[in-house]
Amino acid sequence: MRFRSGTLRRPANFIDIIGEGFQCMVVSAAEYRQYAAECLSLSERLSNPLDKARLIQMAQDFLSMAEKRDFLSMAEKEERSMKE
C-alpha cells in the first residue's frame, strides 16, 4: 500500500531479521488457507488445463504451508507455557 507521499507502508506482519540481511512476512495459517481458496476459485474459471493444474498445485502448496504454520504456532505456545 502506498501513502500519499509515495512511500510504501509495511503490513503489520512484515518483520525485519536484524543482522541476517533479509526481510520476511509472517503469514498466518488462515491467510495461507485463504490463498488456497482463491487459487481454487480462480482455477474453476479457467479453461486451460495447464493453468488449472498450476493453480490447484499452488492451492495444495498453500494448504501444506498452513499445516506447517499451525504446527509451528502450537510448538511456540507450548514453549512459552513451559517457560512460565
Secondary structure, DSSP 8 states (H G I E B T S, - for coil): -B-TTS-B---TTEEEETTTTEEEE---HHHHHHHHHHHHHHHHT---HHHHHHHHHHHHHHHHHHHHHHHHHHHHHHHHHHH-
